[in-house]
Amino acid sequence: MIDSQSRFQPLFDPKSIAFIGASNAPGKWGCIVLKNLIAGGYSGSIYPINPKEKIVQGINAFSHIRDIPETPDLAVIVIPPPAVPGAIEDCVQKGIRAGLIITAGFAEVGGDGEKFQQDMVEKARKGNMILVGPNCNGVVKPSNKLFPQMPSVFPNPGAIAVVSQSGNVATSLTRRAVKSGFGISTMISSGNEADLHCEDYFSYLGDDPETKVIISYIEGFRDGRRFFDTIKKVTLKKPVVMIKAGSTDAGAQAARSHTASLAGSSGSFIGASKQAGITRADNLEDLFNTGIGFLNQPIPRGNRTAILTMGGGWGVLAADASSRYGLDVVRLSDKTLAALDKILPAWWNPGNPVDMVAGNIEGAMMKSIQVLLEAPETDCLILLGIMGLFKMRPVFDHMPEEKIKNHLKETTHQLAEAFDEIRKMSHYHKKPVISATELPFAVGDMEERIFTMLGTKGFALYKTPDTAAKVLSHLVDYGKYLKAVNGEL
Amino acid sequence: MIDSQSRFQPLFDPKSIAFIGASNAPGKWGCIVLKNLIAGGYSGSIYPINPKEKIVQGINAFSHIRDIPETPDLAVIVIPPPAVPGAIEDCVQKGIRAGLIITAGFAEVGGDGEKFQQDMVEKARKGNMILVGPNCNGVVKPSNKLFPQMPSVFPNPGAIAVVSQSGNVATSLTRRAVKSGFGISTMISSGNEADLHCEDYFSYLGDDPETKVIISYIEGFRDGRRFFDTIKKVTLKKPVVMIKAGSTDAGAQAARSHTASLAGSSGSFIGASKQAGITRADNLEDLFNTGIGFLNQPIPRGNRTAILTMGGGWGVLAADASSRYGLDVVRLSDKTLAALDKILPAWWNPGNPVDMVAGNIEGAMMKSIQVLLEAPETDCLILLGIMGLFKMRPVFDHMPEEKIKNHLKETTHQLAEAFDEIRKMSHYHKKPVISATELPFAVGDMEERIFTMLGTKGFALYKTPDTAAKVLSHLVDYGKYLKAVNGEL
């Protein structure tokens, strides 16, 4: 275990970095990637390599790798493909142990590119150097302020790792991590996977104490058997949520011309991923939503679902969605209904969903949550319209900014307190509570800001009943898998 | 046709309104609904009815309906159920032709409520008065500044109508209309449908020149045969997008206790809705996204889809999603590929998706769109990563507010110009172009604001390839229906 961690140390926790292809010319990737690395606040030494410039972006440059006064851990490489094998050779001689090749134009274009890639990998492996890429977006490790990447997206440290064979999908996911407030532990755009394959990253992240959930976009495998053997071990430690792209004929064809990956048959992947405990997402939203859903929820023991809602329509939508995603909208026992009778207004209509209708008696929602989590016939809860958890005052666009800000602060504080209480109950009973709501009394970007601020506190809040049911169904399936493998949860 | 329009005139275009149950007590619905009516800027006279107060919310009140000095068109009724039949009687005697009963506690609670509802409907029908509700959220007609409703949501006038048997879903959808910038023509929360049924509203909206698309949430029908006969005529004039809630056993049970509606079997609904040309949505997002998708797009002649993308991963996701939703990711002809060869960088990989990769040569995206729309082998286009349409400069959070505002203005302007050009080509060729992208260079709520500002100009922009493909598939299916019924598009 320590092996993979120490092997990846020069990549994700480099003491200093050589930047090969560093540039002052705005618009050039050698300029942008270096700018991002500096902007991210990297605290070690950066050694720009540039044969012509003495100073690059304010830092003393070196004309050759051999001239650097120490041995950097990592080389970031942003030079044209024909020059890369030579640069790797130089890195090896210098004793550099990790390389990140961002440049494109290798195996994915064929011909000479293919040859340069082979050459580069041979030289690196002979010299015990690991390589990320080529043809990738970069890697990111916020806890180490490490941002050698093409896009200018700077997430906070978090517990979600992103592994993607597509650079733009990696960015999409990282941006979601920023917007949601959750942050990430690691982002890896794996590109052509000339040396390191995605299974190497999964293996590393499986043992990474910072990472609690892995979300990934995968088009195909260099070594399918090794991939599944690896991932099987990882999913016993933490959830792996994955989009397997290229799973239709049209998609597979698109993937071939994108990363030249061997998509394999969709059917065999479905079978293998089930056996390996992979949580499969349908699309980007589902992938990210499920990732943050796993973060702070207990894994449910079964699929018996209670629904508590502040509105009838939402309850019906949640019941439909639950049913469609394989959840059992359970019949509540007489005892549970009697307990709810004591809490809810006289006109409530006993059943599941538990519809609190428009009227919300002080504290009724929190008490109902407690009853539903204590009920032996439930495994989990969908909670809709959490405005019922507290008194939310209306806000209007024309209010002074100061007043809106105070309201935002107060609302987030109240919500976080309520969520904290729910989380405690939820973990005590080992029953996840998935919440979805809109915030009708939010103006401008206030809704987004409330969601983000809850994210920074570790609370995932969704917008629609459908999303809540879908995320919950993924948690249920993962629980079922763990139970089948381990005999218990 | 003129019939339904004149029948609904007192409801949606009232010259003056009696407000029965008007209140000064904050927190009471009689206060909130009146407040919303006033806040919305209604320009006719409002006559608050209150036996005790002389002035309600600054307006002279009347102790009885008969005392009003003219005959209002509409009565908004927010008094307890037992008093409603008497109030209706008074309205009829006064000559009022439409009533909106917001109060709950009628048929949905059974017993006396059931009786009050029957009584009220009998009195209204005898007096030639139409009734909305009871147990509803209100109605909204922004072009007439008419907002007698429970929630404080004020959309701009637009071309989408919302019909919902659930009040909270109606609000969800109306809020989306506000946030998206599209606005609405009409919102109807139909409640218990004691008198007017949803088919009456569909019939009215089918002939309403303001309404171009109808989106709706339906749990069940009072008269299924009449419903489908009506809707069949409407879908020939404009698209009707619908969530049929309660389509699973769990959902049906939830719906029964919500609106006591007869959900009917799911299978028979699917068949009937297909024959009636209804576009069925899976969830709230799908419903709204499809609604705005229909607004300004030509209906495609077939399902042969081209995909143009600024990133490989997004292209693969779009190809997968297209395939899953029944679109044909068409093989581009040699002629089309040759035309693209002249536009795109040398390293592009010929095929569909057309992957423009990271490099974007000036104007290449717009020229490629033109080629793909002119190609006889395509019916429609998915466009991903429209940042390629113009030069978008990075923005950072720490920039001065003024600079960010200018950037926002400039970006929206450029995007709107590009979208305008695409719309012209799209309509000329009768091929829809559905766009999805994230805006990586947007900070704070800028992304949301750009999407909203595009919405006010009538352009729908989505975020993910999956959404684009799904919306497009709904357009394709509707085109297929129209073709089957009309023989041509």
Interface residues (C-beta under 8 A of the other chain):
Chain A: A104 G105 V109 M150 P151 S152 V153 S164 Q165 S166 G167 N168 V169 A170 T171 S172 R175 Y217 E219 I243 A245 G246 S247 T248 D249 A250 G251 Q253 A254 A255 S257 H258 T259 D282 N283 L284 E285 I307 M310 G311 G312 G313 W314 G315 V316 L317 A318 A319 D320 A321 S322 S323 R324 V329 W347 N349 G351 N352 P353 D355 V357 A358 G385 P394 F396 E438 P440 G444 D445 E448 R449 T464 P465 D466
Chain B: A104 G105 V109 M150 P151 S152 V153 S164 Q165 S166 G167 N168 V169 A170 T171 S172 R175 Y217 E219 I243 A245 G246 S247 T248 D249 A250 G251 Q253 A254 A255 S257 H258 T259 D282 N283 L284 E285 I307 M310 G311 G312 G313 W314 G315 V316 L317 A318 A319 D320 A321 S322 S323 R324 V329 W347 N349 G351 N352 P353 D355 V357 A358 G385 P394 F396 E438 P440 G444 D445 E448 R449 T464 P465 D466
